[in-house]
Amino acid sequence: MANPEEVKSEYNITCTNELADGELYDTVVLAVAHDAFKQLDILKLCNTQRVIYDVKSILPKELADARL
């Protein structure tokens, strides 16, 4: 797992491993295929202008902007 401080320092991107209640995100990267992620309403976590990257292809195709 990437160190959030290194990501911030290198790319000026704030990375989090925990979701804050009511917080909206510009980008969501799903990098593991945990069943809990399948239950999330991903769109409720995101701003209207968003990027959703589904590394493990666990979301329906129409929800992800890119997948592997």
N, CA, C and O of each residue as an XYZ file, in Angstrom:
272
protein
N       0.850     -1.172      0.000
C       0.000      0.000      0.000
C       0.895      1.234      0.000
O       1.928      1.283      0.667
N       0.468      2.213     -0.760
C       1.231      3.456     -0.839
C       1.140      4.218      0.479
O       0.099      4.229      1.136
N       2.221      4.839      0.841
C       2.265      5.676      2.028
C       1.622      7.019      1.672
O       2.110      7.707      0.776
N       0.530      7.411      2.359
C      -0.156      8.672      2.018
C       0.752      9.892      2.040
O       0.565     10.805      1.236
N       1.736      9.933      2.945
C       2.648     11.077      3.009
C       3.542     11.141      1.773
O       3.821     12.225      1.261
N       3.991      9.975      1.291
C       4.820      9.936      0.090
C       4.018     10.362     -1.141
O       4.525     11.084     -1.999
N       2.779      9.915     -1.221
C       1.923     10.295     -2.349
C       1.714     11.807     -2.348
O       1.796     12.440     -3.401
N       1.447     12.393     -1.185
C       1.248     13.836     -1.073
C       2.520     14.576     -1.482
O       2.460     15.555     -2.226
N       3.656     14.112     -1.000
C       4.931     14.763     -1.295
C       5.284     14.664     -2.783
O       5.708     15.646     -3.391
N       5.109     13.496     -3.353
C       5.522     13.249     -4.740
C       4.546     13.829     -5.763
O       4.967     14.404     -6.767
N       3.232     13.680     -5.508
C       2.232     14.033     -6.524
C       1.273     15.149     -6.109
O       0.431     15.566     -6.904
N       1.393     15.637     -4.869
C       0.479     16.639     -4.325
C      -0.972     16.157     -4.361
O      -1.890     16.920     -4.663
N      -1.153     14.880     -4.049
C      -2.474     14.259     -3.990
C      -2.682     13.759     -2.567
O      -1.815     13.095     -1.998
N      -3.846     14.084     -1.993
C      -4.164     13.585     -0.662
C      -4.827     12.223     -0.808
O      -5.861     12.085     -1.461
N      -4.220     11.231     -0.195
C      -4.668      9.850     -0.271
C      -5.233      9.445      1.091
O      -4.688      9.825      2.127
N      -6.325      8.674      1.091
C      -6.883      8.219      2.354
C      -7.234      6.745      2.274
O      -7.584      6.238      1.208
N      -7.141      6.074      3.380
C      -7.523      4.672      3.474
C      -8.810      4.503      4.276
O      -9.270      3.381      4.490
N      -9.387      5.616      4.718
C     -10.627      5.591      5.483
C     -11.587      6.616      4.903
O     -11.172      7.685      4.457
N     -12.872      6.284      4.912
C     -13.889      7.198      4.394
C     -14.487      8.005      5.529
O     -14.907      7.452      6.545
N     -14.522      9.310      5.349
C     -15.128     10.189      6.348
C     -16.605     10.372      6.015
O     -16.960     10.532      4.847
N     -17.466     10.350      7.027
C     -18.898     10.546      6.814
C     -19.160     11.874      6.126
O     -18.670     12.914      6.567
N     -19.928     11.842      5.050
C     -20.314     13.053      4.356
C     -19.262     13.638      3.432
O     -19.543     14.597      2.714
N     -18.069     13.090      3.433
C     -16.984     13.588      2.577
C     -17.228     13.139      1.135
O     -17.616     11.994      0.901
N     -17.003     14.032      0.171
C     -17.108     13.700     -1.244
C     -15.716     13.722     -1.859
O     -14.878     14.549     -1.500
N     -15.486     12.811     -2.781
C     -14.158     12.627     -3.356
C     -14.165     12.903     -4.856
O     -15.163     12.672     -5.538
N     -13.038     13.401     -5.358
C     -12.863     13.659     -6.784
C     -12.473     12.386     -7.527
O     -12.821     12.196     -8.692
N     -11.748     11.526     -6.831
C     -11.243     10.301     -7.443
C     -11.395      9.138     -6.481
O     -11.113      9.258     -5.288
N     -11.842      8.013     -7.014
C     -11.906      6.774     -6.242
C     -11.130      5.724     -7.026
O     -11.384      5.508     -8.211
N     -10.179      5.072     -6.355
C      -9.419      3.985     -6.962
C      -9.699      2.738     -6.149
O      -9.320      2.647     -4.981
N     -10.363      1.779     -6.768
C     -10.602      0.493     -6.120
C      -9.504     -0.457     -6.573
O      -9.481     -0.889     -7.726
N      -8.596     -0.778     -5.660
C      -7.428     -1.574     -6.013
C      -7.497     -3.001     -5.481
O      -6.630     -3.819     -5.791
N      -8.515     -3.307     -4.687
C      -8.708     -4.661     -4.167
C     -10.176     -5.033     -4.348
O     -11.043     -4.160     -4.392
N     -10.448     -6.321     -4.450
C     -11.797     -6.790     -4.749
C     -12.536     -7.264     -3.497
O     -13.145     -8.333     -3.514
N     -12.493     -6.501     -2.432
C     -13.207     -6.873     -1.215
C     -14.717     -6.783     -1.444
O     -15.195     -5.869     -2.116
N     -15.458     -7.729     -0.885
C     -16.915     -7.736     -1.024
C     -17.547     -6.453     -0.489
O     -18.585     -6.024     -0.992
N     -16.943     -5.839      0.516
C     -17.487     -4.605      1.095
C     -17.585     -3.493      0.051
O     -18.498     -2.670      0.116
N     -16.667     -3.456     -0.901
C     -16.703     -2.418     -1.935
C     -17.879     -2.619     -2.881
O     -18.416     -1.651     -3.419
N     -18.279     -3.863     -3.084
C     -19.420     -4.152     -3.950
C     -20.714     -3.613     -3.351
O     -21.662     -3.323     -4.081
N     -20.761     -3.477     -2.032
C     -21.955     -3.002     -1.341
C     -22.046     -1.482     -1.264
O     -23.114     -0.942     -0.972
N     -20.938     -0.785     -1.522
C     -20.915      0.676     -1.436
C     -21.663      1.309     -2.605
O     -21.624      0.806     -3.728
N     -22.336      2.405     -2.330
C     -22.892      3.230     -3.395
C     -21.795      4.230     -3.768
O     -21.723      5.324     -3.208
N     -20.956      3.848     -4.708
C     -19.769      4.615     -5.068
C     -20.127      6.045     -5.473
O     -19.408      6.982     -5.125
N     -21.221      6.222     -6.197
C     -21.585      7.560     -6.665
C     -21.909      8.504     -5.513
O     -21.730      9.715     -5.647
N     -22.385      7.977     -4.377
C     -22.664      8.827     -3.218
C     -21.383      9.307     -2.540
O     -21.421     10.227     -1.723
N     -20.254      8.692     -2.874
C     -18.962      9.093     -2.314
C     -18.280     10.171     -3.151
O     -17.299     10.771     -2.711
N     -18.796     10.420     -4.356
C     -18.079     11.236     -5.326
C     -18.727     12.583     -5.590
O     -19.944     12.745     -5.500
N     -17.866     13.553     -5.922
C     -18.329     14.824     -6.459
C     -18.932     14.576     -7.831
O     -18.764     13.497     -8.400
N     -19.633     15.568     -8.368
C     -20.235     15.385     -9.689
C     -19.171     15.245    -10.774
O     -19.370     14.506    -11.737
N     -18.062     15.934    -10.634
C     -16.923     15.771    -11.542
C     -15.967     14.797    -10.868
O     -15.275     15.158     -9.915
N     -15.927     13.577    -11.355
C     -15.193     12.522    -10.662
C     -14.508     11.595    -11.654
O     -14.801     11.589    -12.850
N     -13.579     10.809    -11.105
C     -12.948      9.723    -11.841
C     -12.992      8.502    -10.944
O     -12.551      8.549     -9.796
N     -13.523      7.412    -11.468
C     -13.568      6.150    -10.737
C     -12.726      5.146    -11.527
O     -13.022      4.842    -12.683
N     -11.682      4.645    -10.887
C     -10.790      3.679    -11.510
C     -10.925      2.358    -10.777
O     -10.611      2.261     -9.591
N     -11.392      1.348    -11.482
C     -11.690      0.040    -10.919
C     -10.624     -0.956    -11.355
O     -10.770     -1.623    -12.379
N      -9.565     -1.052    -10.582
C      -8.420     -1.900    -10.936
C      -8.821     -3.367    -11.056
O      -8.331     -4.061    -11.947
N      -9.681     -3.846    -10.199
C     -10.049     -5.267    -10.163
C     -11.340     -5.592    -10.914
O     -11.782     -6.741    -10.901
N     -11.948     -4.612    -11.561
C     -13.177     -4.816    -12.351
C     -14.306     -5.445    -11.533
O     -14.937     -6.410    -11.965
N     -14.551     -4.881    -10.339
C     -15.622     -5.420     -9.495
C     -16.915     -4.624     -9.612
O     -17.972     -5.099     -9.197
N     -16.844     -3.421    -10.169
C     -18.030     -2.582    -10.320
C     -18.676     -2.834    -11.682
O     -18.014     -3.302    -12.608
N     -19.965     -2.525    -11.802
C     -20.576     -2.568    -13.134
C     -19.834     -1.624    -14.079
O     -19.380     -0.558    -13.663
N     -19.712     -2.008    -15.334
C     -18.929     -1.237    -16.316
C     -19.334      0.224    -16.380
O     -18.479      1.097    -16.537
N     -20.636      0.505    -16.260
C     -21.103      1.883    -16.418
C     -20.685      2.796    -15.269
O     -20.759      4.016    -15.413
N     -20.247      2.247    -14.128
C     -19.816      3.064    -13.006
C     -18.352      3.493    -13.094
O     -17.975      4.532    -12.553
N     -17.548      2.715    -13.758
C     -16.109      2.981    -13.800
C     -15.722      3.775    -15.037
O     -16.200      3.505    -16.138
N     -14.850      4.757    -14.841
C     -14.307      5.514    -15.966
C     -13.189      4.742    -16.643
O     -12.944      4.915    -17.837
N     -12.510      3.889    -15.885
C     -11.438      3.046    -16.433
C     -11.347      1.797    -15.570
O     -11.663      1.827    -14.381
N     -10.916      0.710    -16.173
C     -10.724     -0.557    -15.481
C      -9.619     -1.349    -16.161
O      -9.236     -1.072    -17.297
N      -9.123     -2.332    -15.442
C      -8.134     -3.238    -16.041
C      -8.845     -4.440    -16.600
O      -8.205     -5.335    -17.153
